[in-house]
Amino acid sequence: MMNPKQVDNALSCFETIHTLQAQNTANMAKRLNFLYRATFLGFALVIGALFFLILVMSTQMKHMSQVSSIMNTHFTQMNKDMDAMLLAMARMDRDVDSMSAIVRRMDSMNQSVAHMSGDMHTIYAHMGVMEEDIKGLASSVSEMRESFRIMDAQMGMMTRDVQHMSKPMQMFNQFMPWAPFSPMR
C-alpha cells in the first residue's frame, strides 16, 4: 500500500496541477474573450464601412448614371469621329496613290522647262539684238527729227525769200483786172 505521506504529496501535486490547469483555462477564456471582442469589433467596423460605402454609392448612383450617360454620348461621338477619320485616311491613301502620277507629270514638266530654258536663252539673245536694232532705230529717228527741224527752218526761210521776191510781182498784179484770182495774193 501507499504511504499517507505519498498520498498527501500526490494530492498536493494533483491540487497544484488542478490549480495550474484552472488558471490556464481562465487565461485561455480571457484570451478567447479578448479575441471574440476584437473580432466582433473588427467585424462591426467592416460592416460599418460596407454600410457607409453602400450609403455613398446609393447617394451617388444618380450622378454615376448621368456620368455614364455622358460617357456613352462621348464614346458614340468618338466612334463617329473615328469613322470620319478612317474615311479621311482612306481618301488620303487614294490621294497619295495618285501622287505618283503627279510626280511623273512634274518630272516631264521639269524636262520641258529644261528645254524651255534653252529656248528662253535664245529668245533673250534675240531680244538683245532687237534692243540694239531699236537703239539704232531710235538714233535714226532722232537724226530724222533733227533733219526735219533743219528742213522746216529752211522751208521757213525759203517761204520768206519767196514772199520777199514776189513783192514786186504782187504790186504789178494789183493793176491787173484778173488780180483777185491770182494765187500769189
C-alpha positions, 0 to 999 in steps of 0.5 A: 500500500501507499504511504499517507505521506505519498498520498498527501504529496500526490494530492498536493501535486494533483491540487497544484496541477488542478490549480495550474490547469484552472488558471490556464483555462481562465487565461485561455477564456480571457484570451478567447474573450479578448479575441471574440471582442476584437473580432466582433469589433473588427467585424462591426467596423467592416460592416460599418464601412460596407454600410457607409460605402453602400450609403455613398454609392446609393447617394451617388448612383444618380450622378454615376448614371448621368456620368455614364450617360455622358460617357456613352454620348462621348464614346458614340461621338468618338466612334463617329469621329473615328469613322470620319477619320478612317474615311479621311485616311482612306481618301488620303491613301487614294490621294497619295496613290495618285501622287505618283502620277503627279510626280511623273507629270512634274518630272516631264514638266521639269524636262520641258522647262529644261528645254524651255530654258534653252529656248528662253536663252535664245529668245533673250539673245534675240531680244538683245539684238532687237534692243540694239536694232531699236537703239539704232532705230531710235538714233535714226529717228532722232537724226530724222527729227533733227533733219526735219527741224533743219528742213522746216527752218529752211522751208521757213526761210525759203517761204520768206525769200519767196514772199520777199521776191514776189513783192514786186510781182504782187504790186504789178498784179494789183493793176491787173483786172484778173488780180483777185484770182491770182494765187500769189495774193 
